[in-house]
């Protein structure tokens, strides 16, 4: 009889915990959709990768295809600091990913992209 009561308590407890986790997950999704993180994640999944395109990186930093690495770093520093002051972590991360993308591109071209 005690084993049956213990088994029922375990089942009821695990059911309550499972419902709590499901509610917490739903709330996390709702919070993420408010901040725009969910849309970016869905877009990255649709692309099949989190790698930013070079054209998108240039557009984010506001540079042309003929820009030198020094111009890219200067523009990156300006945008990163400006977004640090306004508190926009999302924009900071986009600027950082754009620099990473272009850094990889410039290293492939052998133009000596190094971290300052």
N, C-alpha and C positions, 0 to 999 in steps of 0.2 A: 504494500500500500504506500509506503514512504517513497519507493522508487517511482511510482506513478505520479505522485504529487510533485516530486523533484523534476521529473520529465516535463510535466505541465508547466511548472514555473520557468524552466529553461526555455521552452517553446514560446511562452508568453513574453518573457524578457527579450528573447531574440527578435520577436515580432515588433516589439516596441522600439528597440534599437534600430531595426531596419527602417521603420517609418520615420524615425528621427533623422537618419542619414539621408533618406530620400528628400525630406523637407529641406534639409540643409543644402543639398545639392541643387534643388530647385531655386532656393534663395540665392545661392552663389551664381547661378546662371542669370537670374534676374539682375543682380548687381553688376555682372559683367556686361550685360546688354546695355545698361544705363551708361557705362563708361566707354563704350565703343570697342571694347576688347573682343567681344563675341564676333562682331562683324569682320574684324581683321583676321581672326582665327579662321572663320569660314572662308574668307577669300584666300588665305594661305593654303587651306586644305583643297580648295578647288584648283589652285595652281599646281598642287602636288608637291610643293616645297615652300620653304620660308625664305628662299633666296630672292632678293630684290633685283629687278631688271636694271640694267645700266641706265636706260633712258629715264626710268622712274627716279633713280638716285640723282641723276643730273638735274631733273626737274625739282626735286625736293631741295637741293642745295642751290638751285638757281644759277647753274653754270652751263657753259657751252661745251661742245666736244673738243674745242681747242684749248681749254683751260689747262694751266700747268698744275702740278701737284701742290705747289705753294699757294696758289689761288684757292684750291679746294680746301686745304687745311685752314686758311684764313676765313673762308666762308663758313666752314664747319664750326670753328671756334666761336665766331660771332653768333650763329644761330643757336648753338648749344647753350651758350651763356645766356642769351636772351630768353630762351625757354626755361632755363634754370631759375631765372628771376621771376618769371610769371607762374612757375609751378606746374608746367605742363610736361609731365613725365612721358606721355604718349608721343608728343612732338619731339622731345629729346631723343627718344628711342628711334624714331623714324630718321632723324638727322644722323644719329650714330650708325644705324644700319646702312644709310646711304653712303657714308664715308667708308665703311667696311667694304661695301660692294665696289666702290671706285678704287679703293686701295688694292683689292685683289686684281682688278682690271689693270691698274697701272703696274703692278708687280709682274703680271703676265707679259706686258709689253716691254718690261725691262727699263722702265723710266725711273726706277729707284724710289718707290713710295715707301717711306719709313715712318714709323710713329715718332712724332716730335716729342 
